[in-house]
Amino acid sequence: PADLIDTIGPAPGIGLRSWQELAELIEKASSADNVLERVRSSEIRALQSADRFKALIAHLKPRRLERGLPEVMASPAGERLAQVKQSKAKVEIMIDRKATPDFAAFVLEQLPTLYEAHRAKQKQKKEA
């Protein structure tokens, strides 16, 4: 739909084939209105045009076919937090140190604590 194209914007660097893929994914989606609603979300609106396009493609593709397109994580206020790239073998979290240096340092600092919290939760599940 034209509204969707206008909401995404020019998406520099995104080629014709990718736009065609988006059209095919929208045809397969249960509702074009839901797709438009997703791209208008504060999480997606906070992104640059090409990233909005990529995030929408990632949202529409079945999870098992992610093919390495990064998902963009944003705060409830729409601030871009990180890109997450998932495969069967690994999860990559990429934080832009230039945009949010304090957040990047905080995540690195908290990672051991998060892991220990995870282990404690797993232990509780086994005991239950």
BAFI-3210 file (N, C-alpha, C; in Angstrom, 3 decimals, decimal comma, padded with zeros to 6 digits):
// residues 128
n [1|2|3|4|5|6|7|8|9|10|11|12|13|14|15|16|17|18|19|20|21|22|23|24|25|26|27|28|29|30|31|32|33|34|35|36|37|38|39|40|41|42|43|44|45|46|47|48|49|50|51|52|53|54|55|56|57|58|59|60|61|62|63|64|65|66|67|68|69|70|71|72|73|74|75|76|77|78|79|80|81|82|83|84|85|86|87|88|89|90|91|92|93|94|95|96|97|98|99|100|101|102|103|104|105|106|107|108|109|110|111|112|113|114|115|116|117|118|119|120|121|122|123|124|125|126|127|128]
n.u [000,817|000,352|000,477|002,120|004,563|005,112|005,390|007,626|009,572|012,294|014,336|017,297|019,681|018,307|017,299|015,360|014,578|014,388|012,244|010,296|010,277|009,286|006,695|005,668|005,779|003,953|001,616|001,319|000,899|-001,415|-002,948|-002,857|-003,253|-002,293|000,413|000,975|000,356|002,392|004,730|004,282|004,687|006,190|008,669|009,636|009,344|011,334|013,617|016,000|015,152|016,023|016,591|014,073|012,792|014,262|013,711|010,972|010,870|012,209|010,364|008,178|009,095|009,090|010,203|012,022|013,346|015,168|017,584|019,775|019,153|019,327|017,482|015,957|016,207|014,338|013,746|010,832|010,237|011,081|013,764|016,669|018,203|019,782|021,025|019,963|021,083|020,244|020,987|020,961|023,155|024,150|023,712|023,911|024,497|024,465|025,607|025,554|028,279|028,968|026,551|025,321|027,268|027,445|025,403|026,288|028,598|027,370|025,815|027,837|029,055|026,993|026,561|027,813|026,327|023,721|023,981|024,454|022,007|020,361|021,344|020,633|017,858|017,423|018,305|016,356|014,130|014,819|014,777|012,149]
n.v [-001,210|002,310|004,002|002,550|002,541|005,279|005,624|004,041|005,306|006,546|004,591|004,262|002,386|000,029|-002,340|-002,967|-005,676|-006,317|-004,695|-005,944|-008,427|-007,629|-006,875|-009,396|-010,697|-009,170|-009,782|-012,406|-012,026|-011,881|-009,577|-006,495|-004,160|-004,697|-004,825|-002,208|-000,953|-001,999|-000,894|001,727|001,834|003,069|001,995|001,211|003,585|005,166|004,527|004,871|005,254|003,027|001,148|000,890|-000,427|-002,865|-003,845|-004,286|-006,266|-008,305|-008,701|-009,710|-012,058|-015,579|-016,864|-019,019|-018,570|-016,449|-015,598|-013,985|-011,230|-008,353|-007,781|-004,968|-003,628|-001,610|000,921|001,376|004,048|004,443|004,708|003,663|000,684|-001,657|-003,947|-007,160|-010,206|-013,367|-016,835|-020,389|-021,220|-019,056|-015,921|-012,571|-009,479|-006,180|-003,132|000,284|001,991|004,631|005,981|005,239|005,076|004,747|002,931|000,668|000,034|-000,500|-002,797|-004,675|-004,749|-005,815|-008,345|-010,765|-010,901|-011,218|-013,726|-015,336|-014,975|-016,240|-018,886|-019,454|-019,378|-021,530|-023,579|-023,501|-024,326|-026,982|-028,066|-027,907]
n.w [000,000|-000,615|001,638|003,330|001,960|002,008|004,765|005,378|003,823|001,684|001,898|001,354|-000,505|-000,461|-002,634|-005,691|-005,786|-003,076|-002,312|-003,827|-002,559|-000,084|-000,842|-001,545|000,927|002,345|000,979|001,833|004,498|007,242|007,409|005,783|007,129|009,703|009,160|008,381|010,775|012,376|011,191|011,783|014,468|017,507|017,993|015,456|013,980|015,084|013,795|011,059|007,582|005,856|007,824|008,955|006,885|006,831|009,395|009,185|007,196|008,617|010,628|009,215|008,041|008,474|011,602|011,500|009,176|009,244|008,102|008,718|008,811|010,728|013,722|015,129|018,291|020,435|022,902|025,050|024,640|022,107|021,569|019,948|020,792|020,276|017,756|016,924|015,911|014,911|014,706|014,141|015,579|017,116|018,935|018,249|019,674|018,925|019,911|019,432|020,135|019,782|019,729|022,167|024,480|027,301|027,836|026,461|027,952|030,398|029,795|029,235|031,728|033,295|032,291|033,440|035,846|034,886|033,728|035,989|037,302|035,481|035,665|038,334|038,127|036,366|038,016|040,035|038,567|038,000|040,549|041,224]
ca.u [000,000|001,086|000,731|003,256|005,753|005,359|005,825|008,997|010,434|013,068|015,161|018,469|020,447|017,406|017,057|014,046|014,250|013,965|010,883|009,423|010,169|008,375|005,340|005,266|005,551|002,710|000,529|001,184|000,524|-002,848|-003,618|-001,980|-003,426|-001,369|001,759|001,054|000,382|003,731|005,721|003,989|004,973|007,262|009,919|010,074|009,434|012,563|014,726|016,161|014,319|016,490|016,442|012,633|012,527|014,860|012,969|009,684|011,157|012,514|009,100|007,271|009,649|008,961|011,389|012,989|014,019|015,663|018,617|020,781|018,769|019,270|016,285|016,322|015,539|014,187|013,117|009,420|010,182|011,493|015,211|017,331|019,090|020,743|020,595|020,136|021,164|020,161|021,076|020,842|024,354|024,535|022,967|024,819|023,878|025,357|025,234|026,334|028,996|028,967|025,224|024,987|028,453|027,184|024,579|027,156|029,420|026,473|025,465|029,024|029,247|025,911|026,464|028,028|025,198|022,591|024,234|024,239|020,557|019,847|021,709|019,812|016,491|017,463|018,434|015,025|013,247|015,202|014,385|010,671]
ca.v [000,000|003,573|004,487|001,804|003,057|006,613|005,499|003,525|006,340|006,170|003,403|004,224|001,152|-001,118|-002,510|-003,328|-007,052|-006,302|-004,148|-007,004|-009,416|-007,048|-006,989|-010,804|-010,991|-008,496|-010,587|-013,608|-011,622|-012,015|-008,304|-005,372|-003,156|-005,036|-004,477|-000,752|-000,650|-002,343|000,074|003,001|001,728|003,974|001,241|001,256|004,994|005,757|004,099|005,509|004,646|001,697|000,266|000,598|-001,448|-004,130|-004,313|-004,797|-007,553|-009,271|-008,966|-010,476|-013,366|-016,581|-016,879|-020,034|-018,149|-015,102|-015,333|-013,023|-009,828|-007,964|-007,185|-003,780|-003,507|-000,215|001,119|001,763|005,431|004,473|004,878|002,480|000,100|-002,610|-004,840|-008,540|-011,112|-014,716|-017,994|-021,600|-021,406|-017,969|-014,665|-011,432|-008,227|-005,098|-001,851|001,373|002,679|006,075|006,505|004,986|004,480|004,349|001,727|-000,439|-000,311|-001,078|-004,158|-005,505|-004,878|-006,611|-009,673|-011,863|-010,939|-011,805|-015,158|-015,968|-014,976|-017,300|-020,177|-019,627|-019,694|-022,890|-024,471|-023,532|-025,152|-028,384|-028,475|-027,903]
ca.w [000,000|-000,712|002,998|003,857|001,270|002,549|006,150|005,360|003,265|000,500|002,186|000,478|-000,508|-000,573|-004,063|-006,203|-005,388|-001,675|-002,286|-004,333|-001,481|000,895|-001,388|-001,437|002,340|002,736|000,415|002,665|005,857|007,494|007,172|005,425|008,177|010,788|008,690|008,462|012,207|012,860|010,706|012,432|015,898|017,936|017,868|014,055|013,552|015,602|012,943|009,760|006,557|005,444|008,979|009,063|005,874|007,283|010,572|008,721|006,546|009,679|011,333|008,365|007,687|009,535|012,463|011,112|007,949|009,488|007,099|009,128|008,875|012,131|014,289|015,879|019,575|020,839|024,209|024,897|024,163|020,717|021,417|019,399|021,788|019,725|016,692|017,332|014,771|015,449|013,841|014,949|016,379|018,012|019,012|018,287|020,089|018,523|020,502|018,838|021,208|019,540|020,071|023,572|025,103|028,686|027,815|026,046|029,109|031,394|029,379|029,441|033,172|033,863|031,672|034,393|036,786|034,152|033,577|037,291|037,521|034,607|036,268|039,535|037,665|035,836|039,175|040,668|037,711|038,180|041,899|041,347]
c.u [000,859|001,405|001,961|004,557|006,114|005,903|007,257|009,948|011,286|013,953|016,365|019,240|019,603|017,018|015,637|013,640|013,770|012,560|009,887|009,220|009,201|006,931|004,817|004,967|004,255|001,509|000,259|000,717|-000,984|-003,602|-002,601|-002,089|-002,477|000,060|001,956|001,120|001,773|004,758|005,480|004,279|006,142|008,627|010,490|010,244|010,742|013,767|014,834|015,412|014,743|016,352|014,970|012,268|013,021|014,116|011,619|009,855|011,395|011,252|008,188|007,780|009,388|010,272|012,431|013,770|014,670|016,775|019,552|020,397|018,665|017,912|016,749|015,508|015,508|013,525|011,638|009,249|010,645|012,969|015,825|018,347|020,180|020,151|020,901|020,065|021,209|020,310|020,889|021,998|024,636|023,555|024,005|024,024|024,872|024,816|026,143|026,986|029,026|027,638|024,927|026,175|028,211|026,362|025,422|028,016|028,579|026,127|026,652|029,260|028,226|025,837|026,759|026,874|023,974|022,760|023,995|022,750|019,902|020,133|020,870|018,378|016,417|017,533|017,090|014,058|013,529|014,747|012,874|010,029]
c.v [001,271|004,138|003,820|002,333|004,434|006,551|004,975|004,608|005,796|004,933|003,301|002,918|-000,109|-001,229|-002,941|-004,732|-007,111|-005,735|-005,190|-008,093|-008,914|-007,169|-008,418|-011,184|-010,357|-009,268|-011,822|-013,275|-011,691|-010,721|-007,214|-004,268|-003,417|-004,662|-002,972|-000,305|-000,906|-001,292|001,465|002,978|002,639|003,306|001,359|002,697|005,640|005,459|004,943|004,674|003,230|000,693|-000,067|-000,518|-002,810|-004,705|-004,889|-006,138|-008,624|-009,659|-009,888|-011,869|-014,348|-016,682|-017,896|-019,646|-016,773|-014,671|-014,184|-011,567|-009,416|-007,408|-005,999|-003,765|-002,035|-000,171|001,440|003,187|005,562|004,687|003,573|001,955|-000,759|-003,296|-006,247|-009,408|-012,528|-015,757|-019,216|-021,727|-020,285|-016,797|-013,559|-010,195|-007,127|-003,773|-000,790|002,181|004,193|006,685|006,374|004,335|004,003|003,076|000,518|-000,903|-000,992|-002,524|-005,094|-005,760|-005,834|-008,034|-010,826|-012,013|-011,554|-013,310|-015,890|-016,017|-016,068|-018,670|-020,462|-020,006|-021,115|-023,914|-024,610|-024,410|-026,624|-028,921|-028,585|-029,150]
c.w [000,000|000,670|003,598|003,252|001,822|003,975|006,238|004,877|002,138|000,673|001,253|000,629|-000,597|-002,047|-004,398|-005,766|-003,939|-001,531|-002,807|-003,280|-000,408|000,424|-001,267|000,010|002,839|002,209|001,266|004,083|006,011|007,210|006,850|006,471|009,344|010,421|008,801|009,923|012,781|012,443|011,303|013,928|016,261|017,795|016,452|013,588|013,988|014,707|011,685|008,719|006,165|006,585|009,239|008,100|006,362|008,479|010,164|008,023|007,611|010,438|010,520|008,025|008,820|010,295|012,023|009,862|008,088|008,548|007,455|009,113|010,338|012,525|015,106|017,163|019,944|022,212|023,990|024,375|022,718|020,496|020,926|020,413|021,167|018,508|017,166|016,097|015,332|014,354|014,731|015,930|017,381|017,951|019,126|018,653|019,781|019,045|019,914|019,962|021,012|019,985|021,562|024,301|026,533|028,745|027,429|027,219|030,191|031,061|029,617|030,925|033,795|033,339|032,645|035,396|036,129|034,002|034,891|037,635|036,683|035,213|037,504|039,152|037,133|036,985|039,878|039,876|037,908|039,543|042,053|040,797]
res [p|a|d|l|i|d|t|i|g|p|a|p|g|i|g|l|r|s|w|q|e|l|a|e|l|i|e|k|a|s|s|a|d|n|v|l|e|r|v|r|s|s|e|i|r|a|l|q|s|a|d|r|f|k|a|l|i|a|h|l|k|p|r|r|l|e|r|g|l|p|e|v|m|a|s|p|a|g|e|r|l|a|q|v|k|q|s|k|a|k|v|e|i|m|i|d|r|k|a|t|p|d|f|a|a|f|v|l|e|q|l|p|t|l|y|e|a|h|r|a|k|q|k|q|k|k|e|a]
***
